[in-house]
Amino acid sequence: MLYDDMEALRGFRNRIAHHEPIFAYPLAQHQARIQRLIKLRCEQTEQWLSQWEIVTFALAARP
């Protein structure tokens, strides 16, 4: 699972770095992967992130 998450996010990061459109990507899945990986590293950091991140709200508000 760790390898799969890291590989998926690496490819996603590369798309962003090359200024490619990311609207067709599974953004909610990538956000969940990021949060899961952060939690594996440090649960306190994941809790802090959960309080401050706005991606969840932005994804819920999109058409």
C-alpha positions in Angstrom: 0.0 0.0 0.0 2.8 2.4 0.9 4.6 1.9 -2.4 1.3 2.2 -4.4 0.4 5.4 -2.7 3.8 7.0 -3.1 4.0 6.0 -6.8 0.5 7.4 -7.5 1.4 10.7 -5.8 4.7 10.9 -7.6 3.0 10.7 -10.9 0.4 13.3 -9.7 3.1 15.6 -8.5 4.8 15.4 -11.9 1.6 16.3 -13.7 1.3 19.4 -11.5 5.0 20.3 -12.0 4.5 20.2 -15.7 1.4 22.5 -15.5 -0.9 19.8 -16.9 -4.6 20.0 -16.1 -5.5 17.7 -13.1 -9.3 18.1 -13.2 -9.8 14.6 -14.6 -7.6 13.0 -11.8 -9.2 11.4 -8.8 -8.4 14.4 -6.6 -10.3 13.0 -3.5 -8.3 9.8 -3.7 -5.0 11.7 -3.9 -6.0 13.8 -1.0 -6.9 10.7 1.1 -3.5 9.2 0.1 -1.6 12.2 1.2 -3.5 12.3 4.5 -2.9 8.5 5.0 0.8 8.8 4.4 1.2 11.8 6.7 -0.7 9.8 9.4 1.7 6.8 9.0 4.6 9.2 9.6 3.1 11.3 12.5 -0.4 11.1 13.8 -0.1 14.6 15.5 0.8 16.1 12.1 -2.2 14.4 10.5 -4.5 15.8 13.2 -3.1 19.3 12.7 -3.5 18.9 8.9 -7.1 17.8 9.4 -7.8 21.1 11.2 -6.3 23.3 8.5 -6.7 21.7 5.2 -9.3 23.1 2.8 -9.1 20.6 0.0 -12.0 18.5 1.3 -14.3 21.6 1.2 -13.0 22.7 -2.2 -13.7 19.3 -3.7 -17.2 19.2 -2.2 -18.0 22.6 -3.6 -16.9 21.9 -7.2 -19.6 21.4 -9.9 
